Structure formats: structure tokens, C-alpha cells
Amino acid sequence: MTSPRLLPPVPPPDRPPQIVYCDDSLLVVNKPAGMLSVPGRGPDKQDCLSTRIQAECPDALVVHRLDMATSGLLLFARGPEMQRRLSEMFREREVAKRYCALVQGRPAADAGEIDLPIVADWPNRPLRKIDAATGKPSLTRYRLLDYDEQRDLSRLELEPVTGRTHQLRVHLSAIGHPILGDALYGGMPAARLMLHAQLLGFDHPVTGEKLEFVHEAAF
């Protein structure tokens, strides 16, 4: 097996971000890999999805985030009151989230749960680690979608029941199936982190309409 190595980060694309849905209350946007969700520290980290979206919709506010290396669907609120309501829906776990990932090897079971507590690895920030004593409860559900025997890679559907930083990456690494391209957590080299937020589902906070957005992974 090839040893993990750090690869140059995927540069953010120059094209405008893809708005999947927009109304007077919210937006759903497809974030490309290599783009920050919100501004980071320093002048070189000001280009991000929220800044680009606000250039088109000045009242758009962040509700949740994805890692820079992760692609997929992000929800934005139109104005602070809607941001409060949508953020509460996330806290109350009223938003369905599904991810797609390519991982090394094949899990022992075709479906299951990873219930391992996660804590910040302070001496090695931004890494997270499993820690039974001080970690916060963290639960991920997974389902095998496909297995490539020749490459020994599995395509998984992932449901993060909790929302810890790096949760999916840490959990999959902890069970011996790191995500392809995840040099932070032992993944083999790839052109990018093979993790994509492909589904968001929730009841519209104003109309009550059941909404579900799906954007398939490009890998």
C-alpha cells in the first residue's frame, strides 16, 4: 500500500459558485473542493464561498460549514432571523445530511455505525482524535454503495448524526478505512479529498414544504 503523502491543495475554481436553489429565505450552493466555506486568517484566505455568494446575494449568511477539501451542498440563510431558525434546525437534527466517500479497503459489514468520541488534538492542531475519556459523543452511520476489488476501494454513503469537526474523516480512519486523499488521517494520495456532501433535506422553515437536494459526487 502506498504511504500517505501531502499533496498541493486543490486550488479554488475561478468560475462562479453553483447555486442549486434560491428563494427569499435561503440558498443551497454546491461548494467546490479547495474552497473555504468562510474567510480564514490572513489576507490570502479571504476568498471563500460565503464571500462569493454575498457578492451576488448580500443578505446571505452561513448556516453550517464544510472543510475546505470537501465538496458539496451548503445551506445559506437570507438574513439573520432565517439564519437563527435554520441554525436551530441543525442543532435539533432536523436536517438530513448524506455524504459520499471513497475509502481504502472494505468494511467488515456493509452497513453500520461508528460510535467513537472525538476531541481536538491540541498539540497537533488542526487534527482531531478519538479519546474515550475527554472526547465528545460522535456518531456516524455508513452504508456500502460499491466495492472495487481491483483497487480495494469502497464507495460509502455516510450520515453524520453528530457534527464534530473532521468527524467523518476521523471515524473512517479510526476503523481502518481512511478516505482517499486524506493525508491528515492516513489516506492514500489522490487528486483531492474524496468526500462530497451530496444530500440535504429539511422542511422549509417558512412554507413547511419538504425539500431535498441531491448533487452527486464528481468522483
N, C-alpha and C positions, 0 to 999 in steps of 0.2 A: 504494500500500500504506500502511495506517495506521501511523504511528510508534508504537513501544512506549511505554507509559506505566505508571507504578507504580499499582497498584490497591490498595485496602484489603485486608489479608489476610482470607482466609476464616475466620470465627470457628469454633472447635471446637463441635460439636453438644452439646446438653445430654443427649441420650439415652445410655444405657449402651453401651459398645463391643460390637460384634457378635462373639461367639466362634463361629468356624466349626467348630472341632474341639477337643476336650479329652479327655485321658486322664491317667493317673498320671505320665506322663513329660513331656508337652509340651502346648502350646496353639497353635492357629493363630487369629489375630484379624484382622478387617478394620479397618484404620485409616482413619478419615475424613480427607479433606483439611482442612488448617487445624489439625491437632493434632500437637504434638510427640510423638516416639517416647519420649523420656526427658526428665527435667527439664532446663531450661536455667538460665542465670544470672539471679538476681533473683527476688523473690517473685511477680512477675507471670508467671513461666514455670515454675511448679511443677505446674500442671495438664497432664497428659500421658497418653499411652496406658498406659505402664508403671505409673503411679500408680493409674490407674483399674482396671487389671487386678489389681494387687496388693490392692486393696480387696476383690476377690472371691476371689482365689487368692493368699494371702500368700507362697507359695513361688515364684511366677512370676518369672523372671529374663530379661532381654533377651538375645537371641542376635545380632540384627542390627537395623538401623535403616532408616527411610525419612525423606526430607526432610519437613519439616512440611507443605509444599504438596502432597506426593504422597500419594495414597490407595493402599490395597491391603493385601495379605496380609503379616502379620508373624508370625514364629515366636518363641514364648517357651518356655523350659525350666522344668521343675518341679524346682528345687533346683540347687545349684552343680555337682554331678557331671554332671548332664544338660546343664547349660549348657556345661561343658567339652567334652563329647562332641559336642554339636550345633555348637559354635563350630569345632571341628576339622573337622567335615564341610563347613562353609562354606569354611574355609581350603583344604581339599583339593578343592574344587569338586565335591563330591558332592551338592549341592543344585541342582536345576533351577529357574531363575527366568525368568519371562517377564513383560514389561510391555506395556501398550498405550498408545500416544500419538497425539495429533492434532498434525500438524506442518504448517508452511507449505510449499506447493509440492509437487512430486512428484519423488522421487529419480530419477536417471538410470537406475538399474537397479531392478528390482522386488525384488531381494534382494542382500545384500552384507555386507561387513564394514567397520567404521570402526576403523582401527588407528592411533591418534594418541596420543602420550604426554601425560599431564596432570600439572600441578604447581599448587600453591597460588599464587595471585596476591597475594602478601603485602601490597603497598601498597593493594590493593583488596579485602581480605577482606570477606565470605567467598567471593569469586569464585575460580574456578579457570580455568586457561588451558592452551592447547596450547603445549608447549615441547619442541622436539626435543633440546635439549642437556641439560636437567635434569629433564624430565618422567618419570614412572613409566610403564612399558608399560601400555597400556589398550586393550582390545578389546571392541567392541560388534558383534553381529550384528543385522541387521534384515531384515524381510520386509514387503512391501506387502500390506495386507489390503483396502484400498479407497481409491479416489480420488474426491473430489468436485470435478468440473471447474468447476462454477459458483462454488464458494467457493475453489477452488485449495488444498484441504486434503487431506492424506493420512493415513489411519489405518495405523499401523505396529505390527507386533509386534517387540519389542526383547528381545534376550538379552544382558545384561551378562556377558561371560565373566570379566572382572575386576570389581572392586568399588570403584572410586575414588569419592570424594565428588563428587557432581554429574556423574558420568560420562556418563549418557545425555543430560543437558541440554547439556553442553559439546560432546560429539561431534556431536549433531544440529545445533547452532548452527554448528559448525566446517565442516560440509559444506553450509551454506546452507539448512537446513531446521529452524529453531528450533521448539521446542514451543510450541503456542498457550498464551498466558497466562504465558509465562516472561519476565518483564520483566528479569530478571538477565542473560539471554543473548539478548536481541533478539527475543523472541516478541511477537506482536501481542496486544493486550488481550483478555482473556476473563474469565469469572466466576471461574475458578480455573486452576491449572496442569493442563493436560490430559495428565496422566501417572498411570498406575494400575498397581500391581503385581498382576497378575491370576492368576498361577500360581506355586505352589510344589510341587516334587516331590522326594521323597527316600525312602530306605529307613528304616523306623522303627529307631532305634538299639537298641531292646530286642528287639522281635519279629522284625525283619527284613522286615516287611510293606512292600510298595511302596505309598507314599501319594502321592496327587496331589490338590491342592486348587485349584479354579478359582473365581474370583469376578470376573464380567465388569464392565467399566468402566461407570459410570453416564452417560458422555458418548458 
